[in-house]
């Protein structure tokens, strides 16, 4: 078994409770795997900072219901304890089901959806909500309530959430931001008739608050005193939770495992003539070769789903992590570039000042090197980045637009259809992505990669042209999770290998005749 940490709303304290539990378990020398419901990048960074293991996102919109189950099963096989941090309020999800789109679901997805609807009668889960994922994984919920402005009403909240869908299992409550002993007595008295265990009480303490900014919490890498804060949370967890009740609930129940990323890698290996194995074409020429992908990872670029990186490696890539912010030398012998999202607007001046790297990236792209860039990566490739103060900083200069920061938050799932071939997709490919940014481009793309709709609105509103395709660049605001779509990284690596072979062998179509 494991636990899902849920709350009545965003800001109830799910992340604080989750990190405190993780910190205490790690302090005791226990190995634990964490998961995060939804598309978030920042909370998983804190999980990974504490546990030393990548946190895995469980998002049935970006992947599938089947993938959520397989991913969870796969990553609890070698740990003793596991927990899942929820997203927003317990029942907050998207408003429509997969079967209403044109999405091609697996048999598992259809069967699961039919079964839980039959069992529930008139009850339902919002798709991709914490409740939905808890149901898919058959896990109980540890429910966090912000009690800072509550006394007797806490019972109505707890009762309402527990009874709203009787198919959901509740393990107990965590009372957060309790002001005093008297306040706690009032809460306990109100909750007593519900017979719902109180397994944790956290007192109001501003000292354990993690600072935030325009896209949520400030990432772990930017907080120099984070170790001290984590230690304090571990101390707090030691005395604030009923560990006799919690430990058995957090224990991971192993089973036969699962592929996790639904890779079916046999279908998606690179073609024989460019496979990076000892007997591939390039090595037949006596050359050492592996598809090497330069992955930008630093304080400016750190929004990555770890499953995406795993898939690239499992498909044969060598990942070269580097920093456009701090490095003075461009990675050598690479055949592809991967720029994730992050905060280039916060570090725009320093990114712009690293002229040697900007020039090297631009030269690599104009030479035809396949490049995949999401959100912050898209911004970096623009002519310039305009920060919140209105200062304009030169970017790489591949995309003829400026990325300007503003107050408006663009947030939500998107359906998209590729309108052209790119380094990761072929025309008419359908994907489901997520946008999360406060910037906008000052110029509409002249050669877009997508037509995009808000998730669930396809056919109801006009499609938006989204993303830029220049040279072999696929740059877009959409974040994609490749877990259920290993064909996407496979195509990217194929394009990277083609790029290399054209340089080594000349025109591949002519040269391959030599090996047939």
Secondary structure, 3 states (H helix, E strand, C coil): CCEEEEECCCCCCHHHHHHHHHHHHHHCCCCEEEEEECCCCHHHHHHHHHHCCCCEEECCCCCCHHHHHHHHHHHCCCCCEEEEECCCCCCCCECCCHHHCCCCCCHHHHHHHHHHHHHHCCCCCCECCHHHHHHHHCCEEEEEEECCCCCCHHHHHHHHHHHHCCCCCEEEEEEEEECCHHHHHHHHHHHHHHCCCEEEEEECCHHHCCCEECCEECCHHHCCCHHHHHHHHHHHHHHHECHHHHHHHHECCCCCCCCCCCCCHHHHCCCHHHCCCCCCHHHHCCCCCCCEEEEECCCCEEECCHHHHHHHHHCCCEEEEECCCCCCCCCCCCCEEEECEECCCCCHHHHHHCHHHHHHHHHHHHCCCEEEEECHHHHHHEEEEECCCCCEEECCCCEEEEEEEEEEEEEEEEEEEECCCCCCCCCCCEEEEEEEEEEEECCCCCCCCEEEEECCCECCECCEEECEEECCEEEECCECCCCCCHHHHHHHHHHHHHHHHHHHHCCHHHHHHHHC
